[in-house]
Amino acid sequence: MKLQDKVMLVTGASRGIGAAIARQAAARGARCGLIARTQADLDRVRGEIGGVCATAIADVADRAQVDGAVKKIEGELGPIDVAVVNAGVGLHGPFIDAEVDDLDRVMRINYMGSVHVLKAVIPSMIQRRAGHIAVIGSISGRMGSPFEAGYSASKFALTGLTEALSIELMPFDINVTLVSPGPTTTNFFEASGHPYDRERPKPQSAEHVAGLTLRAIEHNRRDIFASAFMRQALISKTLVPPAFRWGSMRAFAKELAELRAR
């Protein structure tokens, strides 16, 4: 797929990976439709990318807002050719300390928010028998992340949904890509309540993840890992589960000791 003159919808487009995808897509000649919760942030990104661009405010957890935002963007740019489902939030800390309301919020935004976007864009793609969906998941949706249990569960749900849709939408010539980033140099960790402080894996830039995502769309690739290190970790989990579990316990020895000391 050539992105020149294609209409690309990006959720969570006001910062981080979403903003980087919008900037790089616009540089490729795409007509970008940006969705986020704050108009000022959207205006800033719109000013950065130039080109043909439309914006709409929506909380992805609210289906009516998503439907209205997608209609607004389609009205300004035309039918959506590519949808990048990116909006999401994190949640850090032991599961035993997590409030149920916070766990529910993470699932509503990360999983149901993605469902709302997909339900808004897929019918038009089916009618036209064309389209591409790229879902920004997480390596935490491929292997359980200790002390991020609620976030990890929401991304596992998104992985399952995306894998299923990659088969279900084939009869309509709609391609589906799942992107699994590892730690990324955005404000994600600070927003989740805990800055990233591990030596490995090294965080990658939002621009790196964005570039991989756009190349995957252009070449109709289904499954992309932004980090070779995390891809190897997933292979280890699949082939040698006891070794992977031992490695995880070693990596989180400090946190586990703190729990044990309670």
Contacts in CASP RR format, 6 or more apart in sequence:
PFRMAT RR
TARGET T0000
AUTHOR 0000-0000-0000
METHOD contacts of the structure
MODEL  1
MKLQDKVMLVTGASRGIGAAIARQAAARGARCGLIARTQADLDRVRGEIG
GVCATAIADVADRAQVDGAVKKIEGELGPIDVAVVNAGVGLHGPFIDAEV
DDLDRVMRINYMGSVHVLKAVIPSMIQRRAGHIAVIGSISGRMGSPFEAG
YSASKFALTGLTEALSIELMPFDINVTLVSPGPTTTNFFEASGHPYDRER
PKPQSAEHVAGLTLRAIEHNRRDIFASAFMRQALISKTLVPPAFRWGSMR
AFAKELAELRAR
1 81 0 8 1.000
1 82 0 8 1.000
1 132 0 8 1.000
1 175 0 8 1.000
1 217 0 8 1.000
1 218 0 8 1.000
1 220 0 8 1.000
2 218 0 8 1.000
3 25 0 8 1.000
3 28 0 8 1.000
3 29 0 8 1.000
3 30 0 8 1.000
3 82 0 8 1.000
3 214 0 8 1.000
3 217 0 8 1.000
3 218 0 8 1.000
4 28 0 8 1.000
4 29 0 8 1.000
4 30 0 8 1.000
5 29 0 8 1.000
5 30 0 8 1.000
5 31 0 8 1.000
6 29 0 8 1.000
6 30 0 8 1.000
6 31 0 8 1.000
6 81 0 8 1.000
6 82 0 8 1.000
7 30 0 8 1.000
7 31 0 8 1.000
7 33 0 8 1.000
7 73 0 8 1.000
7 74 0 8 1.000
7 77 0 8 1.000
7 78 0 8 1.000
7 79 0 8 1.000
7 80 0 8 1.000
7 81 0 8 1.000
7 82 0 8 1.000
8 22 0 8 1.000
8 25 0 8 1.000
8 30 0 8 1.000
8 31 0 8 1.000
8 32 0 8 1.000
8 33 0 8 1.000
8 80 0 8 1.000
8 81 0 8 1.000
8 82 0 8 1.000
8 83 0 8 1.000
8 84 0 8 1.000
9 33 0 8 1.000
9 35 0 8 1.000
9 70 0 8 1.000
9 73 0 8 1.000
9 80 0 8 1.000
9 82 0 8 1.000
9 83 0 8 1.000
9 84 0 8 1.000
9 117 0 8 1.000
9 121 0 8 1.000
10 18 0 8 1.000
10 21 0 8 1.000
10 22 0 8 1.000
10 25 0 8 1.000
10 32 0 8 1.000
10 33 0 8 1.000
10 34 0 8 1.000
10 35 0 8 1.000
10 84 0 8 1.000
10 86 0 8 1.000
11 18 0 8 1.000
11 35 0 8 1.000
11 36 0 8 1.000
11 58 0 8 1.000
11 60 0 8 1.000
11 84 0 8 1.000
11 85 0 8 1.000
11 86 0 8 1.000
11 87 0 8 1.000
11 117 0 8 1.000
12 18 0 8 1.000
12 34 0 8 1.000
12 35 0 8 1.000
12 36 0 8 1.000
12 60 0 8 1.000
12 86 0 8 1.000
12 87 0 8 1.000
12 88 0 8 1.000
13 19 0 8 1.000
13 21 0 8 1.000
13 22 0 8 1.000
13 32 0 8 1.000
13 33 0 8 1.000
13 34 0 8 1.000
13 35 0 8 1.000
13 36 0 8 1.000
13 42 0 8 1.000
13 45 0 8 1.000
13 86 0 8 1.000
14 34 0 8 1.000
14 36 0 8 1.000
14 37 0 8 1.000
14 38 0 8 1.000
14 41 0 8 1.000
14 42 0 8 1.000
14 44 0 8 1.000
14 45 0 8 1.000
15 36 0 8 1.000
15 41 0 8 1.000
15 45 0 8 1.000
15 186 0 8 1.000
15 187 0 8 1.000
16 184 0 8 1.000
16 186 0 8 1.000
16 187 0 8 1.000
16 188 0 8 1.000
16 206 0 8 1.000
17 86 0 8 1.000
17 136 0 8 1.000
17 181 0 8 1.000
17 184 0 8 1.000
17 186 0 8 1.000
17 206 0 8 1.000
17 209 0 8 1.000
17 210 0 8 1.000
17 213 0 8 1.000
18 84 0 8 1.000
18 86 0 8 1.000
18 136 0 8 1.000
18 206 0 8 1.000
18 210 0 8 1.000
19 45 0 8 1.000
19 48 0 8 1.000
19 206 0 8 1.000
20 205 0 8 1.000
20 206 0 8 1.000
20 207 0 8 1.000
20 209 0 8 1.000
20 210 0 8 1.000
20 211 0 8 1.000
21 84 0 8 1.000
21 86 0 8 1.000
21 210 0 8 1.000
21 211 0 8 1.000
21 213 0 8 1.000
21 214 0 8 1.000
22 32 0 8 1.000
22 33 0 8 1.000
22 34 0 8 1.000
22 45 0 8 1.000
22 49 0 8 1.000
22 53 0 8 1.000
23 45 0 8 1.000
23 48 0 8 1.000
23 49 0 8 1.000
23 210 0 8 1.000
24 207 0 8 1.000
24 210 0 8 1.000
24 211 0 8 1.000
24 214 0 8 1.000
25 32 0 8 1.000
25 214 0 8 1.000
26 32 0 8 1.000
26 49 0 8 1.000
26 50 0 8 1.000
26 51 0 8 1.000
26 53 0 8 1.000
27 49 0 8 1.000
28 214 0 8 1.000
29 51 0 8 1.000
30 82 0 8 1.000
31 51 0 8 1.000
31 52 0 8 1.000
31 53 0 8 1.000
31 54 0 8 1.000
31 77 0 8 1.000
32 49 0 8 1.000
32 51 0 8 1.000
32 52 0 8 1.000
32 53 0 8 1.000
32 54 0 8 1.000
33 53 0 8 1.000
33 54 0 8 1.000
33 55 0 8 1.000
33 56 0 8 1.000
33 73 0 8 1.000
33 77 0 8 1.000
34 42 0 8 1.000
34 45 0 8 1.000
34 46 0 8 1.000
34 53 0 8 1.000
34 54 0 8 1.000
34 55 0 8 1.000
34 56 0 8 1.000
35 55 0 8 1.000
35 56 0 8 1.000
35 57 0 8 1.000
35 58 0 8 1.000
35 60 0 8 1.000
35 66 0 8 1.000
35 69 0 8 1.000
35 70 0 8 1.000
35 73 0 8 1.000
35 87 0 8 1.000
35 117 0 8 1.000
36 42 0 8 1.000
36 55 0 8 1.000
36 57 0 8 1.000
36 58 0 8 1.000
36 87 0 8 1.000
37 57 0 8 1.000
37 58 0 8 1.000
37 59 0 8 1.000
38 57 0 8 1.000
39 55 0 8 1.000
39 57 0 8 1.000
42 55 0 8 1.000
42 57 0 8 1.000
43 55 0 8 1.000
46 53 0 8 1.000
46 55 0 8 1.000
47 53 0 8 1.000
52 77 0 8 1.000
54 72 0 8 1.000
54 73 0 8 1.000
54 75 0 8 1.000
54 76 0 8 1.000
54 77 0 8 1.000
55 73 0 8 1.000
56 68 0 8 1.000
56 69 0 8 1.000
56 70 0 8 1.000
56 72 0 8 1.000
56 73 0 8 1.000
57 65 0 8 1.000
57 69 0 8 1.000
58 65 0 8 1.000
58 66 0 8 1.000
58 68 0 8 1.000
58 69 0 8 1.000
59 65 0 8 1.000
60 66 0 8 1.000
60 87 0 8 1.000
60 88 0 8 1.000
60 109 0 8 1.000
60 113 0 8 1.000
60 114 0 8 1.000
60 116 0 8 1.000
60 117 0 8 1.000
61 105 0 8 1.000
61 108 0 8 1.000
61 109 0 8 1.000
61 112 0 8 1.000
61 113 0 8 1.000
61 116 0 8 1.000
62 116 0 8 1.000
63 116 0 8 1.000
63 119 0 8 1.000
66 113 0 8 1.000
66 116 0 8 1.000
66 117 0 8 1.000
66 120 0 8 1.000
67 116 0 8 1.000
67 120 0 8 1.000
70 80 0 8 1.000
70 117 0 8 1.000
70 120 0 8 1.000
70 121 0 8 1.000
73 80 0 8 1.000
74 80 0 8 1.000
74 124 0 8 1.000
79 124 0 8 1.000
79 128 0 8 1.000
80 121 0 8 1.000
80 124 0 8 1.000
80 125 0 8 1.000
81 130 0 8 1.000
81 131 0 8 1.000
81 132 0 8 1.000
82 131 0 8 1.000
82 132 0 8 1.000
82 133 0 8 1.000
82 134 0 8 1.000
82 217 0 8 1.000
83 117 0 8 1.000
83 118 0 8 1.000
83 121 0 8 1.000
83 132 0 8 1.000
83 133 0 8 1.000
83 134 0 8 1.000
84 134 0 8 1.000
84 136 0 8 1.000
84 213 0 8 1.000
85 114 0 8 1.000
85 117 0 8 1.000
85 118 0 8 1.000
85 133 0 8 1.000
85 134 0 8 1.000
85 135 0 8 1.000
85 136 0 8 1.000
86 136 0 8 1.000
87 109 0 8 1.000
87 113 0 8 1.000
87 114 0 8 1.000
87 117 0 8 1.000
88 109 0 8 1.000
88 110 0 8 1.000
89 105 0 8 1.000
89 106 0 8 1.000
89 109 0 8 1.000
89 110 0 8 1.000
89 151 0 8 1.000
89 191 0 8 1.000
89 192 0 8 1.000
90 106 0 8 1.000
90 110 0 8 1.000
90 148 0 8 1.000
90 151 0 8 1.000
90 188 0 8 1.000
90 191 0 8 1.000
90 192 0 8 1.000
91 98 0 8 1.000
91 102 0 8 1.000
91 103 0 8 1.000
91 106 0 8 1.000
91 148 0 8 1.000
91 150 0 8 1.000
91 151 0 8 1.000
91 192 0 8 1.000
92 147 0 8 1.000
92 148 0 8 1.000
92 151 0 8 1.000
92 189 0 8 1.000
92 192 0 8 1.000
92 193 0 8 1.000
92 194 0 8 1.000
93 147 0 8 1.000
93 148 0 8 1.000
93 194 0 8 1.000
94 147 0 8 1.000
94 255 0 8 1.000
94 259 0 8 1.000
95 149 0 8 1.000
95 150 0 8 1.000
98 149 0 8 1.000
98 150 0 8 1.000
103 150 0 8 1.000
106 150 0 8 1.000
106 151 0 8 1.000
106 154 0 8 1.000
107 150 0 8 1.000
107 153 0 8 1.000
107 154 0 8 1.000
107 157 0 8 1.000
109 154 0 8 1.000
110 151 0 8 1.000
110 154 0 8 1.000
110 155 0 8 1.000
110 157 0 8 1.000
110 158 0 8 1.000
111 154 0 8 1.000
111 157 0 8 1.000
111 158 0 8 1.000
111 161 0 8 1.000
114 135 0 8 1.000
114 158 0 8 1.000
114 161 0 8 1.000
115 161 0 8 1.000
118 133 0 8 1.000
118 161 0 8 1.000
118 165 0 8 1.000
121 133 0 8 1.000
122 133 0 8 1.000
122 169 0 8 1.000
122 174 0 8 1.000
125 131 0 8 1.000
125 133 0 8 1.000
125 169 0 8 1.000
125 172 0 8 1.000
125 174 0 8 1.000
126 169 0 8 1.000
126 172 0 8 1.000
126 174 0 8 1.000
129 172 0 8 1.000
129 173 0 8 1.000
130 173 0 8 1.000
130 174 0 8 1.000
131 173 0 8 1.000
131 174 0 8 1.000
131 175 0 8 1.000
132 174 0 8 1.000
132 175 0 8 1.000
132 176 0 8 1.000
132 177 0 8 1.000
132 217 0 8 1.000
132 220 0 8 1.000
133 165 0 8 1.000
133 169 0 8 1.000
133 174 0 8 1.000
133 175 0 8 1.000
133 176 0 8 1.000
133 177 0 8 1.000
134 176 0 8 1.000
134 177 0 8 1.000
134 179 0 8 1.000
134 213 0 8 1.000
134 216 0 8 1.000
134 217 0 8 1.000
135 158 0 8 1.000
135 161 0 8 1.000
135 162 0 8 1.000
135 176 0 8 1.000
135 177 0 8 1.000
135 178 0 8 1.000
135 179 0 8 1.000
136 179 0 8 1.000
136 181 0 8 1.000
136 209 0 8 1.000
136 213 0 8 1.000
137 155 0 8 1.000
137 158 0 8 1.000
137 159 0 8 1.000
137 162 0 8 1.000
137 178 0 8 1.000
137 179 0 8 1.000
137 180 0 8 1.000
137 181 0 8 1.000
138 151 0 8 1.000
138 152 0 8 1.000
138 155 0 8 1.000
138 180 0 8 1.000
138 181 0 8 1.000
138 182 0 8 1.000
139 145 0 8 1.000
139 180 0 8 1.000
139 181 0 8 1.000
139 182 0 8 1.000
139 225 0 8 1.000
139 227 0 8 1.000
139 230 0 8 1.000
139 233 0 8 1.000
139 234 0 8 1.000
140 148 0 8 1.000
140 151 0 8 1.000
140 152 0 8 1.000
140 155 0 8 1.000
140 182 0 8 1.000
141 152 0 8 1.000
141 155 0 8 1.000
141 156 0 8 1.000
141 158 0 8 1.000
141 159 0 8 1.000
141 180 0 8 1.000
142 156 0 8 1.000
142 159 0 8 1.000
142 180 0 8 1.000
142 234 0 8 1.000
143 233 0 8 1.000
143 234 0 8 1.000
143 237 0 8 1.000
143 244 0 8 1.000
144 152 0 8 1.000
144 156 0 8 1.000
145 151 0 8 1.000
145 152 0 8 1.000
146 248 0 8 1.000
146 252 0 8 1.000
146 255 0 8 1.000
147 252 0 8 1.000
147 255 0 8 1.000
148 192 0 8 1.000
151 192 0 8 1.000
159 178 0 8 1.000
159 180 0 8 1.000
162 176 0 8 1.000
162 178 0 8 1.000
163 178 0 8 1.000
165 176 0 8 1.000
166 175 0 8 1.000
166 176 0 8 1.000
166 178 0 8 1.000
166 222 0 8 1.000
169 175 0 8 1.000
169 176 0 8 1.000
175 217 0 8 1.000
175 220 0 8 1.000
175 222 0 8 1.000
176 222 0 8 1.000
177 213 0 8 1.000
177 216 0 8 1.000
177 217 0 8 1.000
177 220 0 8 1.000
177 221 0 8 1.000
177 222 0 8 1.000
177 223 0 8 1.000
177 224 0 8 1.000
178 222 0 8 1.000
178 223 0 8 1.000
178 224 0 8 1.000
179 209 0 8 1.000
179 212 0 8 1.000
179 213 0 8 1.000
179 216 0 8 1.000
179 224 0 8 1.000
179 226 0 8 1.000
180 223 0 8 1.000
180 224 0 8 1.000
180 225 0 8 1.000
180 226 0 8 1.000
180 230 0 8 1.000
181 204 0 8 1.000
181 209 0 8 1.000
181 226 0 8 1.000
181 227 0 8 1.000
182 201 0 8 1.000
182 203 0 8 1.000
182 204 0 8 1.000
182 226 0 8 1.000
182 227 0 8 1.000
182 230 0 8 1.000
183 189 0 8 1.000
183 196 0 8 1.000
183 198 0 8 1.000
183 201 0 8 1.000
183 202 0 8 1.000
183 203 0 8 1.000
183 204 0 8 1.000
183 227 0 8 1.000
184 203 0 8 1.000
184 204 0 8 1.000
184 205 0 8 1.000
184 206 0 8 1.000
184 209 0 8 1.000
184 226 0 8 1.000
185 203 0 8 1.000
185 204 0 8 1.000
185 205 0 8 1.000
185 206 0 8 1.000
186 206 0 8 1.000
189 195 0 8 1.000
189 196 0 8 1.000
196 203 0 8 1.000
198 251 0 8 1.000
200 229 0 8 1.000
201 227 0 8 1.000
201 229 0 8 1.000
201 230 0 8 1.000
202 229 0 8 1.000
204 226 0 8 1.000
204 227 0 8 1.000
208 226 0 8 1.000
209 226 0 8 1.000
212 224 0 8 1.000
212 226 0 8 1.000
213 224 0 8 1.000
215 221 0 8 1.000
216 224 0 8 1.000
225 231 0 8 1.000
225 234 0 8 1.000
233 244 0 8 1.000
236 243 0 8 1.000
236 244 0 8 1.000
237 244 0 8 1.000
249 256 0 8 1.000
END
